[in-house]
Amino acid sequence: MGETKLRYDDVNVGDEAPAVSHKLTRTDLVMYAGASGDFNPMHTDEVAAKEAGLPSVFGHGMFSAGLLATAVTNYVGVGNLTSYRVRFTKQTWPGEQLSTNVAVTEKRAGNEIVLECSLVNEDGEAKIQGEAVAVLPGN
């Protein structure tokens, strides 16, 4: 079974990508720290986080950005993304159910589409907001 290819002529403004969901765990934080080399104790050390006035450890921003980027590239296809910009709006916390929202907001000349994208928790609180641009193959 091959990869489904999104084509420019088949996309309309308002179309939405399938959501990617993930429950953030403390194991995710430790694994991401090891993989990325980001050993800031605010992400993995409960005592240090509480001493800093936080309620708990919190997620790495780039872990969240990667989750959102996965949803975008799953939708537009590997190699088609030309721009991805995000703004971190809230911290993520272990136990939160994170879900992506990706929607087509514009179609441009040259088979280019613009996507509004966000990562939200189970209460709909935005953790990341951003925009992506992709160039899709024609029909």
C-alpha positions as CSV (number, residue, x, y, z in Angstrom):
1,M,0.0,0.0,0.0
2,G,1.6,3.3,-1.1
3,E,1.5,6.7,0.4
4,T,-1.6,8.8,-0.4
5,K,-0.5,11.9,-2.3
6,L,-2.3,15.1,-1.7
7,R,-2.7,17.0,-5.0
8,Y,-3.1,20.8,-5.4
9,D,-6.3,20.5,-7.5
10,D,-8.0,18.3,-4.9
11,V,-7.4,20.8,-2.0
12,N,-9.9,23.5,-1.0
13,V,-9.8,26.3,1.4
14,G,-11.3,25.0,4.7
15,D,-10.0,21.4,4.2
16,E,-8.6,19.9,7.4
17,A,-5.8,17.4,7.9
18,P,-6.5,14.4,10.1
19,A,-5.6,15.2,13.7
20,V,-2.6,13.7,15.4
21,S,-3.2,13.1,19.2
22,H,-0.7,12.2,21.9
23,K,-1.0,12.1,25.7
24,L,2.2,13.7,27.1
25,T,4.0,11.6,29.6
26,R,7.0,12.0,31.9
27,T,8.6,9.3,29.9
28,D,8.3,11.4,26.7
29,L,10.1,14.2,28.5
30,V,13.0,12.0,29.6
31,M,13.3,10.4,26.2
32,Y,13.2,13.8,24.4
33,A,15.8,15.2,26.8
34,G,18.1,12.3,25.9
35,A,17.5,12.5,22.2
36,S,17.8,16.3,22.0
37,G,20.4,17.0,24.6
38,D,18.1,19.5,26.3
39,F,18.6,18.5,30.0
40,N,17.0,21.6,31.4
41,P,15.8,20.3,34.8
42,M,12.5,22.1,34.4
43,H,11.6,19.3,32.0
44,T,12.6,16.3,34.0
45,D,13.3,17.2,37.7
46,E,10.1,17.5,39.7
47,V,11.8,19.0,42.8
48,A,13.7,21.6,40.7
49,A,10.6,22.6,38.9
50,K,8.6,23.1,42.1
51,E,11.5,25.0,43.7
52,A,11.3,27.3,40.7
53,G,7.6,28.0,41.4
54,L,6.1,25.7,38.8
55,P,3.4,23.1,39.5
56,S,5.4,20.3,37.9
57,V,7.8,19.6,35.1
58,F,6.7,20.8,31.6
59,G,7.1,19.7,28.1
60,H,9.9,20.7,25.7
61,G,8.6,23.3,23.2
62,M,10.3,21.5,20.4
63,F,8.7,18.2,21.3
64,S,5.3,19.9,20.8
65,A,6.5,21.7,17.6
66,G,7.6,18.3,16.3
67,L,4.2,16.7,17.0
68,L,2.5,19.5,15.1
69,A,5.0,19.3,12.2
70,T,4.3,15.5,12.0
71,A,0.6,16.3,11.4
72,V,1.5,18.9,8.7
73,T,4.0,16.6,6.8
74,N,1.6,13.6,7.1
75,Y,-1.0,15.8,5.3
76,V,1.1,17.6,2.6
77,G,3.7,14.8,2.1
78,V,7.4,14.5,2.8
79,G,9.4,17.0,0.8
80,N,6.5,19.4,0.0
81,L,6.7,21.6,3.1
82,T,8.5,24.9,2.3
83,S,7.9,26.9,5.4
84,Y,6.9,26.1,9.0
85,R,6.6,28.9,11.6
86,V,5.2,28.5,15.1
87,R,4.7,30.6,18.2
88,F,4.7,28.9,21.6
89,T,1.6,30.2,23.5
90,K,1.4,27.9,26.7
91,Q,3.4,25.3,28.4
92,T,2.5,21.6,28.0
93,W,2.1,19.4,31.1
94,P,2.4,15.7,31.7
95,G,-1.0,14.0,31.4
96,E,-2.4,16.5,28.9
97,Q,-4.0,15.1,25.7
98,L,-2.5,17.1,22.9
99,S,-4.1,17.2,19.5
100,T,-3.3,19.0,16.2
101,N,-5.5,21.2,14.1
102,V,-4.3,21.9,10.5
103,A,-6.5,23.6,8.0
104,V,-6.0,25.1,4.5
105,T,-6.5,28.8,4.6
106,E,-5.3,29.8,1.2
107,K,-4.4,28.5,-2.3
108,R,-1.8,30.4,-4.2
109,A,-0.3,30.2,-7.7
110,G,2.4,27.7,-8.3
111,N,0.5,24.9,-6.5
112,E,1.2,26.5,-3.1
113,I,-1.1,26.2,-0.1
114,V,-1.1,27.9,3.2
115,L,-2.1,26.1,6.4
116,E,-3.1,27.4,9.7
117,C,-1.9,25.0,12.4
118,S,-2.2,24.7,16.2
119,L,-1.6,22.2,19.0
120,V,-4.3,22.2,21.7
121,N,-5.0,20.3,24.9
122,E,-8.2,18.4,25.7
123,D,-9.8,21.7,26.9
124,G,-9.1,23.4,23.5
125,E,-6.3,25.6,25.0
126,A,-3.8,26.4,22.3
127,K,-0.2,25.5,23.2
128,I,1.3,26.3,19.8
129,Q,-0.1,28.4,16.9
130,G,1.5,28.6,13.5
131,E,1.5,28.6,9.8
132,A,2.9,26.3,7.2
133,V,3.3,26.6,3.5
134,A,3.6,23.7,1.1
135,V,3.9,23.2,-2.7
136,L,1.9,20.3,-3.8
137,P,2.1,18.2,-7.0
138,G,-0.6,19.0,-9.6
139,N,-3.0,16.4,-11.1
